[in-house]
Amino acid sequence: MLRRTLLLLPVAPMAALVSCRRRSGRDRMPLRVSLSRILTMAPFYVGYEAGYFRDAGFDIQLSKELPGVQSLPLLAAGSLDVGFVGLTPGMVNAVRRGARLRLVAGREISSRSCDIHSRIFVRASDFPQGIPDLRPLRGRRIALSSSSVFGYFCLDQLLARAGMKRSDVVIRPMGANDRLAALRAGGVDAFLSTGSDMNPMLRQLQIAPGPGLSDVLPGFQYSYIAFGARLLDADVRRGAAFLRAYLRGAREYLGGKTPAFVEQYAKDAGLDPKLVRAGCRDSFEADGHMHQNDIKMFLDWLITQNYIPEAARVESVVDTRFLNEMQRTA
């Protein structure tokens, strides 16, 4: 009876059944994935909650509350397999020393419709309409992330657009939570945001926007997916399967699907879930392609700032095999 039932199944469900059997048991790959508990991880959670990674043959082991900059050494050491990261001097120098760590797909860009990330903010009481460029902040105090080299890159771009240099302002390195508190208390005159999670709260904070990276470098790519040695050295189809599952979730998120993670995030942060759900989503890449010109621009800047000792080729920090494989088998 069972044999007859199986023979009557359409071809596609039968193929899916065989595929599920192939991905079960010893063929499944445990994968250690690091991520911070921030709103920009919502595209990953769409795929995670829907079971796309499981269907692709992975048993995902999440290392939560781990910022991207902290996950890079663990990826380089082989303690993690996948990270959601930005390009940093530490990564470039680790690769130069032989670490099996590469950027494999692009994730986020500076978007004019999602313009919270890498944007200057000032007190609304000082500048009710915000500021168009950094000239009104000449001689004033600007708070930057104490741990983000990328923040200094962004500031340099904004200063250059205004015909200014770092010596024209007073830089105050601070932690993420301290920057906003210092602005509101009058301890600084502006701060550079390096996250997007403030988006739902802007109206409540009595702060006004200034220039941002999307104004001077629209579409600049600053966030990536990185693989460690286990995926880099495995069959390329494994890494391609992970990217395919992630990008499926990303496209659904761009299309309006909201994971339960977002609802829980809003609840834990004491935010209006409707306001959080309505936050901009246009900063995410739908196909994962990497903007190699942007990577080169950032690498060249790192050299001028003496963060890395010599010229680094884009090809040394990226691995396009997985995107190529994913596209080949699409």
Residue pairs with C-beta under 8 A, 6 or more apart in sequence:
6 14
9 17
20 55
22 57
23 55
23 56
23 57
27 57
28 57
28 58
28 59
29 57
29 58
29 59
29 234
29 238
30 58
30 59
30 61
31 53
31 58
31 59
31 60
31 61
31 81
31 82
31 230
31 231
31 242
32 61
32 63
32 79
32 80
32 81
32 82
33 60
33 61
33 62
33 63
33 80
33 81
33 82
33 83
34 62
34 63
34 66
34 68
34 71
34 74
34 75
34 80
34 82
34 83
34 84
35 41
35 44
35 62
35 63
35 64
35 66
35 83
35 84
36 64
36 65
36 66
36 67
36 68
36 84
37 64
37 65
37 265
38 195
38 196
38 197
39 196
39 197
39 199
39 262
39 265
39 276
39 279
40 108
40 195
40 196
40 197
40 223
40 283
41 84
41 261
42 253
42 258
42 259
42 261
42 262
43 107
43 246
43 249
43 250
43 253
43 254
43 284
44 84
44 246
44 249
44 250
45 249
45 259
45 260
45 261
45 262
46 249
46 250
46 252
46 253
46 257
46 258
46 259
47 53
47 245
47 246
47 248
47 249
47 250
47 252
48 60
48 249
48 259
49 259
49 260
49 261
50 249
50 252
52 245
52 246
52 248
52 249
53 60
53 242
53 245
53 246
54 60
55 245
56 241
56 242
56 244
56 245
57 238
57 241
58 241
58 242
58 245
63 71
63 74
63 80
66 74
68 83
68 84
68 85
68 86
68 223
69 85
69 86
69 88
69 90
69 147
69 148
71 80
71 83
71 84
71 85
72 83
72 85
72 88
72 90
72 91
72 94
72 101
72 226
73 90
73 94
74 80
74 83
75 81
75 82
75 83
75 85
75 101
75 226
75 227
75 228
76 91
76 94
76 99
76 100
76 101
76 228
77 99
78 100
78 228
78 229
78 230
80 228
81 227
81 228
81 230
81 231
82 225
82 226
82 227
82 228
82 231
82 242
83 225
83 226
83 228
84 107
84 223
84 224
84 225
84 226
85 91
85 103
85 223
85 224
85 225
85 226
86 150
86 222
86 223
86 224
87 103
87 150
87 222
87 224
87 295
87 298
87 299
87 317
88 149
88 150
89 149
89 302
89 307
89 308
91 101
91 226
91 317
92 299
92 302
92 307
92 308
92 312
92 316
92 317
93 308
94 101
95 101
95 102
95 312
95 316
95 317
96 308
96 312
96 316
100 228
100 229
100 232
100 233
101 226
101 227
101 228
101 229
101 232
102 226
102 227
102 232
102 317
102 318
102 319
103 224
103 225
103 226
103 290
103 295
103 317
103 318
103 319
104 224
104 225
104 226
104 227
104 231
104 239
104 243
104 318
104 319
104 320
104 322
104 323
105 224
105 225
105 243
105 246
105 247
105 285
105 288
105 289
105 290
105 322
105 323
106 221
106 223
106 224
106 225
106 285
106 288
106 289
106 290
106 291
107 223
107 224
107 225
107 284
107 285
107 288
108 117
108 221
108 222
108 223
108 283
108 284
108 285
109 219
109 220
109 221
109 222
109 283
109 284
109 285
109 291
110 117
110 118
110 212
110 213
110 214
110 217
110 218
110 219
110 220
110 222
110 283
111 214
111 218
111 219
111 280
111 282
111 283
112 214
112 215
112 218
113 280
113 282
114 196
114 199
114 214
114 280
114 281
114 282
114 283
115 209
115 212
115 214
115 215
116 193
116 195
116 196
116 198
116 199
116 202
116 212
116 280
117 193
117 194
117 195
117 196
117 212
117 213
117 222
117 283
118 150
118 151
118 154
118 192
118 193
118 194
118 212
118 213
118 214
118 222
119 192
119 193
119 209
119 210
119 211
119 212
119 213
119 214
120 131
120 134
120 137
120 142
120 158
120 190
120 191
120 192
120 193
120 209
120 210
120 211
120 212
121 183
121 190
121 191
121 192
121 193
121 207
121 208
121 209
121 210
122 130
122 131
122 137
122 183
122 189
122 190
122 207
122 208
122 209
122 210
123 183
123 184
123 186
123 189
123 206
123 207
123 208
124 206
124 207
124 208
125 206
126 189
127 136
127 208
127 210
128 208
129 208
130 208
130 209
130 210
131 137
131 208
131 210
131 211
132 210
132 211
133 158
133 161
133 162
133 210
133 211
134 158
134 159
134 161
134 162
134 164
134 169
134 210
134 211
135 162
135 163
135 164
137 169
137 189
137 190
137 210
138 164
138 168
138 169
139 168
139 169
139 170
140 169
140 170
140 189
140 190
141 169
141 170
141 171
141 172
141 187
141 188
141 189
141 190
142 155
142 169
142 170
142 171
142 172
142 188
142 189
142 190
142 191
142 192
143 172
143 173
143 174
143 178
143 179
143 182
143 183
143 188
143 190
143 191
143 192
144 151
144 152
144 155
144 171
144 172
144 173
144 174
144 179
144 191
144 192
145 151
145 173
145 174
145 175
145 176
145 179
145 192
145 194
146 173
146 174
146 175
147 175
148 194
149 302
149 307
150 194
150 222
150 298
151 192
151 194
152 305
153 298
153 301
154 192
154 194
154 213
155 166
155 171
155 192
156 166
156 301
157 213
157 216
157 217
158 211
158 212
158 213
158 216
159 165
159 166
159 168
159 169
160 216
161 211
161 215
161 216
162 211
172 182
172 187
172 188
174 182
174 188
174 191
176 194
176 195
179 188
179 191
179 192
179 193
180 191
180 198
180 205
180 207
181 187
182 188
182 191
183 189
183 190
183 191
183 207
184 205
184 206
184 207
190 210
196 279
196 283
198 205
199 279
199 280
200 266
200 271
200 272
200 275
200 276
200 278
200 279
201 271
213 220
213 222
214 220
217 294
219 291
220 291
220 294
221 285
221 290
221 291
221 294
221 295
222 294
224 290
225 243
225 246
225 288
227 239
227 319
227 322
231 238
231 239
231 242
231 322
232 239
232 319
236 321
236 322
236 325
237 325
237 329
239 321
239 322
239 325
240 322
240 323
240 325
240 326
240 329
242 322
243 288
243 322
243 323
243 326
244 326
246 288
247 286
247 287
247 288
247 326
250 284
250 285
250 286
250 288
251 286
253 259
253 281
253 284
254 281
254 282
254 284
254 286
258 277
262 273
262 276
262 277
263 273
263 277
265 271
265 276
266 272
266 273
266 275
266 276
266 277
267 273
288 323
288 326
289 323
290 318
290 320
290 323
292 314
292 318
295 314
295 317
295 318
296 314
299 308
299 311
299 312
299 314
299 317
300 311
302 308
302 312
303 310
303 311
303 312
